[in-house]
Amino acid sequence: MSTDSIAVRLSALFTLVAMVIFLLIGWALYRQVDKSVGLLPEAELDARYSVLESVLTRDGSPERWAKIVAKLKLLEEEDRRLHFWVVSANPAFEYGNPDQQVRAFAQGNTGKRDLTLADHAYPLKVLVNTLPAVDQRPPLHFLAAIETDTFSQTQQTLLTALVSFAALGVLLATGLGHWAARVGLRPLGRLSREAQKLAPPRLSGRLQLTSLPPELAQFAAAFNSSLERVDQAYGRLEAFNADVAHELRSPLTNLIGQTQVALTRGRSAEHYFEVLQSNLEELERLRSIINDMLFLASADQGSKATQLTASSLAEEVATTVEYLDFILEDAQISVRVSGDALVHIERAHLRRALINLLNNAVQHTAAGQHIDVRIQSLGDHVDIEVSNPGPRINDEHLPMLFERFYRVDASRSNSGANHGLGLAIVKAIALMHGGAVFVRSENGANTFGISLPA
C-alpha cells in the first residue's frame, strides 16, 4: 500500500496519539509509584528508630550500653537489610566498626540522607541523629541505615513493565487503528470505483448518496453537482462542434463547387470576376464565423471588460443606429430610442452587442415598422431593451436563444448576414461586464436586452 494513502496516514496518527497517551500515563504512574516506593525505606527507618530512641537516651552506663549493643545486633540479624553505626569519642561506646567514610558521613547534617558504599550496588538510606551525653556516656552520632536494593529493583521492574506495556499498547493501537481506518474508508473506495466509471460520453451517471457518512455525502453531492455542470458543458460542446462543422462546411462547399465549375472549361474574364466575387463573400463569411468563435472562446476563458469608460447609453445607441443607417434604410425600418443612463462600459464591446441586437431585430421586423430601444435605470442595474414587432416565440425556445447557433426555425439559414453567433456574443459581452441578458415575447413584441451593473 502506498505510504501516501489515507489509511496509512490515519494509522500513523493513531500510533502517535497512542504513544503520547501511553507515555503521559506511564510517566505519571511511574512518578507516583516512585514517590510512594521512595517513602518506604524512610518510613521503615522511622519505625525502627522510634523503638530505639527511648533506649538510647534513657541511661548512659556501660552495663546499659551493652544491652543496647545486643539489641542492635539482634535487629541486624532479624533483618539483613538493616545496618547500625554509633560514632563516639569513646571507643567503648561505639558500634558497627565505623570506618572513615562512615565517621565523616556522621559529622554531616542530621536527618535522612543517602550513603553510597563500595560494597553495595545501591545507596543506603541513612537516618543520622546526634544523642547528647548521659551519665558516663559521651555524645553520640547514631546512624540507622537500610538497604534500598529491593526498592530500587522494584522501581526498575515497574519501569520495565510500563515501557513494555506502553510498546504493546502502541503496537495494538497501530494495528487496530489501521483496521479501523480501512473499514472507515470503505465508502470512499466505493465512491472512487463509481467515479472511475464516469467518463465521456458516459457522463449521465451519478454517485450514489445512500448509506454514506455525512461528510462523504456532502462530497458526493458536490461532485454530482460538478458532474452535472460538466455533463451540460460536454453536451453544449458536442452541439457546438456539430454546428461549427455545419456552418463551416456550407461556405467551404460553395467555394469548392463554384471553383470546380469555373475550372471545367474556359470562361470569360467577367465570369471569373463573378466567381471570385462570390468566393470572396463566402470567405468573408468564414472569417466572420472564425472571429466570432475566437471571441467566444476568449470569453469562455473568463475574460473581463477592463477598459471601462463612463458613457451615456443613449449616445452609444445613437452612434450604433447611425452606423446601421444604410441597413435600416434598405429594410425601411425606423428606430425609436427612449431613456438614458451613465454606465461604465467598454465602448467597443458594447457597440458590438448593440449592433448584434439591432441586426437581430431588423431581420425579424417587416418593412414600414419600427424598433424600440429603451434604456431604464432599475436601482443596482441598467437595462437596455431592443423590441421589435413579431409573432410570439414559444416559451421552450426563450432560454436557448442566446446559445450558439441556436435558431427557433430548425431549417438553417446560410446567408452571410446570419450565422447563429450574434446573440451568443451579446451574452458573452454582458457577462464580461458583470451583467446578464434577458428575453421576452409578449403582446406582439419580442424583446432582447442586456442588464448592466449601474
N, C-alpha and C positions, 0 to 999 in steps of 0.2 A: 504494500500500500504506500502511496506517495506520502512523504513527510509533510507535504503541504495540505493534506486532507484535513477536513474539519474534525473528523473523528480522532485523528492523532493529536490535533491541537487541543481538543477538549480533554483527551486523556492526559496530556502533559499538564494542563491546567488543574485537573483533578489531582494529579500527583503532587504538584506544587502546593496546592491548598492543603492536602492531607499531610504533607511534610511539615508545613508551617504549624498546623494544628497539633500534630503529634509532638513536635519539638517544644512548643509552648507548654502543652500539658505535661510532657515528661520533665521539662526543666522546672516547672512549678512544683510537681510532685517530688522530684529529687531534692529540691531545696527544702521543702517542708520535712521530708523524711530525714535528710541530712541534719537539719536543725534538731529534730527530735532525737536522733541517734547520738548526736554530739552532746546532748544534755545527760545521757545515761551515765557515762563514767563520772561526771561531776556529781550527779545525784547519789551514786554509789559511794563516792568518797565522802560526801556529806554524811551519809548514813553511818559509815564506819567511824568517822571522826566524832560524831555525836555520842557514840558508845564509849570512846576512849577519852573524851575530853575531861570528864569528871575525875577519872582515874589519874590522868596526867597532872592535874592541877591541885589535887587534894593533899598529897603527902610527899615529902622530899627526902625521906630516909632511905639508906641503902637497902634495907630489907623490903621496903615498898617498891623500890625501883626494880628489884629482882623479880617481883611479881609482875610488874609492867612488862619487863622483858619477856617473861614467859607467856604473857597474854599476846604480845606482838608475834612471837614465834608461832603460837597456836593459830592465829588468824592467817599467817602466811602459809601454814601447812594446809589449812582448810580451803584456801582459795589461792592457787598458784599465781593468779593474776596480780595479787597484792604484794606490795613492797613497802617497807618502813625503814626510815633512817632517822636517827637522832644525833644531831651535831652539838657538841658542848665543849667548853674549855677544859672540862674534867673528863678524861677518857673513861672513868668509871661510870659515867652517866651517858655514854654513847651507845648507839645500837646500829647494827647493819653494816659495820665496817665502811663508813662513808669514805670515798676517795676524794681526790682534789676537785674533780668536776662536781660531785655532789655537794662538797663543802662550799664551793663558790656559788653554786645554784641556791644553797640555803641562805646565803647572805643577801639575796635579792628581795624583791617585794613579797609580802605575804599575800596569800590567795591561791588561786588555781592557775597553774602555768604548765606548759609542755616542756618536757625534758627528753632530749634525744641522747641515747646511749649507744655505744658502738656495738654492743651485743644484742640489740633489739632492732628489728626491722621497722617498727613503727614507734613514734614518740610515746612517752609515758605521760599520762595526765597526773600532775602532782599538786597536792594541797600543801602549801607551806604556811606554817604558823609559828609564832615565837611565844614561848612559855616563860613567864617570869620566874625568878629564883624562889624556892620554897625550902625552908629549913636548911639542910646540908646540901641540897641540890642547887647548882648554879643555873643561870638562864639557859634555856634550851631552844634549838631550832628543830621543830618536829616536821618531818616530811612523810606524808602518806601518798603512795603512788599506786596507780592501777594501769595495767597494760591495755592498750587500745587496739590490739591486733584483731580481736573479734569484731569490734565495732567498725574498724576500717574495712575489714573483709566483707562485712555486711553491706557497707556502703558501696564497695566495688561490685558486689553481686547485684545489688539493686540497680546500679548504673548500667551494668551489662544487660540485665533483664529489660530495662527501659529502652535501651538502644535496640535490642533485638526485637522487642515488640513493636517499636516505632518503625523499624525497617520492614517488618512483616506487615504492619498496617499500611505502610506506603505502597508496598507491592500489591496488597489486596485492593487498596483504593484505585491503583492504576488499572488492574485487571477489570474490576467492576466498573470503573469509570469508562474504560474503552468499550465494554459491553453495553453500558447504558447509552453512550454516545451513538454507537451504531444502531441500537434499537430506536433511539430518538430521531435519528437522521433517515430512517427508512422512508418516511413520507417524502423527504426531499429527493431521495434517489428515485422514487416513483415519478415525481414531477419531472425530474431530469429525463427519464426514459420517455415520458409523454412528450416533452418538449423536443426531443431529438426526432420524433416522427413528424414534426411540423416543418415543412419545407415547401417552397414553391413547386408545383402550383397548389399543393395541399395546405392552404392557409386557413381553411374554413374550420378546422378542428380547434378545440379549446381545452385548456387544462381543467380537470375535474376538481371542484371545490369541496366535494363531500368527504367527510372523515379526515379533514386536515386540521392541524392545530391552528389557533387564531393567527399566529404570526405568519405561517405559511399560506393560510387562506388569504390574508391581505396581499402577500406577494403574488399569489396566483391570480387574484383578481386584477391587480395592477398589470401583470403580464398579459392577461387576456385582453385588458383594455388596450395595451400597446399593440397586441397582435391584431385587434380589430382595426386599429388605425393603419397598421402595415398592410392588412388584407385590402382595405379600401384603397390605399395608395397603390398597391400592386394591381388592383383592378383598373384604377384610373390609368396606370402606366401602360397596361396592356391595350386598353381602349385608345390611349393617346398614340401608341406606336402604330396601331392599325389605322387610325385616322391620318397620321403623318404619312404612312406609306401610300394611302389612297390619295391624299392631297398632292403629294409629290409625283405620284405615278401619272396622274392625268396630264399635267403640263409636259412632263417628260415624254409621254406617249405622243402628245400633239407635236412636240418638237421633232421627234424621230420620224413620225409619219409624214409630216409636211416636208422634211428634208429628203426623205427617201423618194417621195413623189416628184420633188423638184429635180432629183438627180436621175430619174428614169430615162429622160431624153432631154434634148436641148430645149432651153426656154429663152424667152426674151428677157432683156435686162429689166423691163418693167415687172415681169412676173417674178424674177428673182428678188426684186426690191420688195414686192408684196410678201413673199415668203419670209424674207429677213425681217420685215416689219412685224409679221405675225409671230415669228420666233422671238423677237425682242419683247413683245408683250408677255409671252409665256415665261421668258427669262426674268422679266421684272416681277412677275407673279411669284416665281420660285424664290427670288431674292427677298421679296416681302415676307413670304412664309418663313424662310430661314431666319431673317432678322427678328421676326416676332417670336419664333421659337427660342432664339438665343436670349431675348429679353425675358421671356417667361422662365427660362432655366436660371437666369441670374436672380430673378425674384424668388424662385423656389429655394435658392441658397440663403435666403434671409436678407437680401439687400434692402437697405433703407434709404429713404429720401433724406439727404444730408444738406444740400444747398438750398435751404429754406429761405424764402423771402416773403415778407408781409405784403400781400397783394389783394386787390379788390377783385372778387369773383365775378362781379358784373362786367368789369373791364376785360377779364380773361375770356368770358363767354362772348363778348362783343368782338374781340380780336379773332376768336375761332370762327364765328359766324362770317366775319369779313373774309377769312381765308377760304371758307367754303362757298363764297358768294356765287361762283360760276355753277357749282353743282346744284345749289338751291334754285338758281335762276333756270337752269335746264329742266329741273324737276317741277318748276312752277310751285314752289313751296316757300312760305314765309316763316320766320322765327320771331316769337314774342318773348322778351326777357323781362322778368319781374324780380324785385328784391335785390339785396346786395349784402355782402359781409366781408370783413377784413380777416384773412386767414393766412397762416404761414404755410407756404406751399413751395414745391419745386416746379417752376413755371413750365419747363419743357415737358415734364411728365404729365402735369395736369392738362395741358393743352392737347396732348396726345389722347388722353382719356376723353376729353370733351369732343374731339374730332370723331373718335370711335362711337360715342353715344349719339352724336348728331347724324353720323353716317348711317347708323343702325335705324334711327328714326326716319331718315329720308327714304331708305329702302322699303319701308313699310307704310309710307304715307302717300295717299293718292294726290294727283295734281290738283291745285287750287285750294288745298287745305293748309293748315299751319301747325307748327310745332311750338309747344310752350316750354320754356325753360324757367323754372322757379328756384330762387335761392332763399332759404329760410334758416334763420338762427334759432336753434332749439336748445338753449341752455349750454350744455357742455359740448355740443357738436353742431355742425352746419351741414344742411342737406342741399345738394344740387340735383334737381329733378328734371328729367327730359321726357316730356309726354307727347305722344302722337296718337291721333285717332286710328282705331283699327279694331278688328274682331277680337273677342276675348280669347286669351290664352288659357288653356286648361291648367288647373292647379298643379297637376303632377309634373308639368313642364317647368314651372316657375323656379324651383330650387336649382335646376340644371342649366338655366340659360346662360350663366356666367362661366360654365365649364368649357374647356377647349373643344372645338369642332362640334359642339352640340347645336343641333337645329331642330326646331319644332317639326318641320317638314322632313320626313325620312329621306326623301329624294335629295341628293346633294347638288348644290349649285357650284359650278366651277368657274363662275365669272371672275374676272380679275378684281372686281370690286369687293368680293366677299370670299374669304377662305376660312371662316369659323373661329378666328382667334381674337377678333376685335373686343368682344365683351370680356373674354378671359384676361386681356391686357388691362382693361378698365379695372377689373377686380384686383389684379396684381398691383396696379398703381395706388389704388385705395389702401391696400394693406401696407404698402411701402410708406405711406403717410400715417399709419396707425389708425386708419379708418375702416370702412366696410362698404358693401354695395347692397342694394335692395331693388326689388322689382314688384310692381303691382299691375294687375289687369282688372279694371272695373269701370263701370259707367261709360263704356265705349271708348276707353283710352287705355293705352299701355304705357306705363311709366317705369323708366330705368333711371337709377340715380346712384350718387356717391354720398357717403356720410363722412365728413372730415372733422377731426378734433377742432374745437373752437379756439 
